[in-house]
Structures are given as structure tokens and as C-alpha cells.
């Protein structure tokens, strides 16, 4: 009896672990020409465009990508975003999480340090 309970507990915990990992997984946005970049005080920048909402758990607001100023490649990502808007080039991002952005309300797709920002024609 004790072995069965232990086995059931192990299966339940493993199942919960895999469910949580999948739930937290990110996704790739649509590959689109962004419409604008909003640089926000000392917080970061937002790129607007028809990016969609790719996360396994969608953010409350879609069609924008948030990059916090704490990102280790912040300056390079900002340059990439501005270049895409100015040159009418496509951007897409791999986003992991949703971040609450107070002045806009809701949660927004966020590029974390382990995320990616792509630029193409």
C-alpha cells in the first residue's frame, strides 16, 4: 500500500512539473514590419506592430513587444527595433513572459535575456 501511494505521488508530481513547464513556455511572434517604438523613461522600450500573442499563457495585450532596460543587450535590441521601423524591415521575437506595464495597463509580451529578436527583409 505504501509503495502504491509513493508511486502515485511520484507520478502526480512529475505530471505537475511537466504541465507547469509547458504552461510557462514562450513562443515566437509573427514576423511583421513594426509601426513604432516607444522609449519609456528609465524603464525600457515597447515595439508596436501586428505581432500577435504567442505565449502558451497569452498576455492580456497583444501586438507589442516589451524590452526592459535591464536586458543585457538593451542598446543593441533598441537599435534593431528603430532600424526595423525606419527601414520598414520585419521583426519577430521569442518571448517568454508577460510583464505588467502600469502606464499602458495589462500585461505585455516580454523579451527576456534568453529571448531573441530577429530582423529581416
C-alpha positions as CSV (number, residue, x, y, z in Angstrom):
1,X,0.0,0.0,0.0
2,X,2.8,2.4,0.9
3,X,4.6,1.7,-2.3
4,X,1.4,2.4,-4.4
5,X,0.9,5.7,-2.6
6,X,4.5,6.7,-3.2
7,X,4.3,5.7,-6.9
8,X,1.1,7.7,-7.3
9,X,2.6,10.7,-5.6
10,X,5.7,10.5,-7.9
11,X,3.6,10.3,-11.0
12,X,1.4,13.2,-9.8
13,X,4.4,15.4,-9.1
14,X,6.1,14.6,-12.4
15,X,2.9,15.4,-14.2
16,X,2.6,18.7,-12.4
17,X,6.2,19.5,-13.2
18,X,5.7,18.9,-16.9
19,X,2.4,20.8,-17.0
20,X,4.0,23.8,-15.3
21,X,7.0,23.8,-17.7
22,X,4.7,23.8,-20.7
23,X,2.4,26.4,-19.3
24,X,5.4,28.8,-18.7
25,X,6.9,28.2,-22.2
26,X,7.1,31.2,-24.6
27,X,6.7,31.4,-28.3
28,X,7.6,33.3,-31.4
29,X,5.7,36.4,-32.5
30,X,4.6,37.0,-36.1
31,X,7.2,38.3,-38.4
32,X,5.9,41.8,-39.3
33,X,7.0,45.4,-40.0
34,X,6.7,47.3,-36.8
35,X,4.7,50.5,-36.7
36,X,6.5,52.4,-33.9
37,X,9.0,52.3,-31.0
38,X,8.1,53.9,-27.6
39,X,11.1,54.5,-25.4
40,X,9.9,54.8,-21.8
41,X,11.8,56.9,-19.3
42,X,14.3,54.6,-17.4
43,X,12.1,51.5,-17.9
44,X,12.7,50.1,-21.4
45,X,11.0,50.2,-24.8
46,X,7.9,48.9,-26.5
47,X,7.7,48.0,-30.2
48,X,4.2,48.1,-31.7
49,X,3.0,46.0,-34.7
50,X,0.8,43.1,-35.6
51,X,3.0,40.6,-33.6
52,X,0.1,38.6,-32.1
53,X,0.3,36.9,-28.7
54,X,2.3,33.7,-28.9
55,X,2.8,32.7,-25.3
56,X,1.3,29.5,-24.0
57,X,-0.5,31.7,-21.5
58,X,-1.3,34.8,-23.6
59,X,-0.7,38.2,-22.2
60,X,-3.7,40.5,-21.7
61,X,-2.5,42.8,-24.5
62,X,-1.1,41.6,-27.9
63,X,0.6,43.2,-30.9
64,X,3.6,44.7,-28.9
65,X,6.9,43.6,-27.6
66,X,8.4,44.9,-24.3
67,X,12.1,45.0,-23.7
68,X,13.1,46.1,-20.1
69,X,16.1,48.4,-19.7
70,X,17.7,45.7,-17.5
71,X,18.1,43.4,-20.6
72,X,21.9,42.9,-21.1
73,X,21.6,43.6,-24.8
74,X,19.2,46.6,-24.4
75,X,21.1,49.0,-26.6
76,X,21.5,46.5,-29.4
77,X,17.8,45.5,-29.3
78,X,16.7,49.1,-29.3
79,X,18.9,49.9,-32.3
80,X,17.5,46.8,-34.1
81,X,13.9,47.9,-33.4
82,X,14.5,51.5,-34.5
83,X,16.2,50.3,-37.7
84,X,13.2,48.0,-38.4
85,X,10.8,50.9,-38.1
86,X,12.9,53.3,-40.1
87,X,13.8,50.8,-42.8
88,X,10.4,49.1,-43.0
89,X,12.1,45.8,-42.1
90,X,10.4,42.8,-40.4
91,X,10.8,42.0,-36.7
92,X,9.9,39.0,-34.7
93,X,10.7,37.9,-31.2
94,X,10.9,34.9,-29.0
95,X,9.1,36.0,-25.8
96,X,9.0,34.1,-22.5
97,X,6.8,36.0,-20.2
98,X,4.2,38.7,-19.8
99,X,5.1,41.8,-17.9
100,X,2.6,44.3,-16.3
101,X,3.2,47.7,-17.7
102,X,1.4,50.2,-15.5
103,X,1.1,53.3,-17.7
104,X,-0.4,51.1,-20.6
105,X,-2.3,48.7,-18.4
106,X,-2.4,45.0,-18.8
107,X,0.5,42.6,-19.4
108,X,2.7,42.6,-22.5
109,X,4.9,40.1,-24.3
110,X,8.5,40.5,-22.9
111,X,11.9,39.6,-24.4
112,X,13.9,38.2,-21.6
113,X,17.7,37.8,-21.6
114,X,17.3,34.2,-23.0
115,X,14.9,35.5,-25.7
116,X,15.6,36.5,-29.3
117,X,14.8,39.5,-31.6
118,X,15.1,38.8,-35.3
119,X,15.2,41.4,-38.1
120,X,14.7,40.6,-41.8
121,X,13.5,41.9,-45.2
